[in-house]
Amino acid sequence: MCYRHFEKLDDDVKKMIQWRKDRNIPQIQLAEMLYVSTATISNTERGKRKLRPEEKQRLLSYMDSLTFRG
């Protein structure tokens, strides 16, 4: 991913990308978790689409519930 491109992304999208990559979750699996298409995830990560509020809330909920705190 181009660093300049990454700077333009929404903070929540940046967190999503880092969270997904840290856990080796493929885009297709994240798309299934959020009940969206793989294209939605891909386009969001490339800055071509914004997540709808309900998609973003679902994402943040998954990220919080699947992050181990210790």
Contacts in CASP RR format, 6 or more apart in sequence:
PFRMAT RR
TARGET T0000
AUTHOR 0000-0000-0000
METHOD contacts of the structure
MODEL  1
MCYRHFEKLDDDVKKMIQWRKDRNIPQIQLAEMLYVSTATISNTERGKRK
LRPEEKQRLLSYMDSLTFRG
1 17 0 8 1.000
1 45 0 8 1.000
5 46 0 8 1.000
5 47 0 8 1.000
6 14 0 8 1.000
6 17 0 8 1.000
8 47 0 8 1.000
9 17 0 8 1.000
9 45 0 8 1.000
9 47 0 8 1.000
10 50 0 8 1.000
12 51 0 8 1.000
12 56 0 8 1.000
12 59 0 8 1.000
12 60 0 8 1.000
13 44 0 8 1.000
13 45 0 8 1.000
13 47 0 8 1.000
13 51 0 8 1.000
15 63 0 8 1.000
16 30 0 8 1.000
16 44 0 8 1.000
16 45 0 8 1.000
16 59 0 8 1.000
16 63 0 8 1.000
17 45 0 8 1.000
19 25 0 8 1.000
19 63 0 8 1.000
19 67 0 8 1.000
20 27 0 8 1.000
20 30 0 8 1.000
23 66 0 8 1.000
27 38 0 8 1.000
27 41 0 8 1.000
27 42 0 8 1.000
27 45 0 8 1.000
28 38 0 8 1.000
30 41 0 8 1.000
31 37 0 8 1.000
31 38 0 8 1.000
31 40 0 8 1.000
31 41 0 8 1.000
33 62 0 8 1.000
34 40 0 8 1.000
34 41 0 8 1.000
34 55 0 8 1.000
34 58 0 8 1.000
34 59 0 8 1.000
34 62 0 8 1.000
35 58 0 8 1.000
36 55 0 8 1.000
40 49 0 8 1.000
40 51 0 8 1.000
40 55 0 8 1.000
43 49 0 8 1.000
44 50 0 8 1.000
44 51 0 8 1.000
51 59 0 8 1.000
END
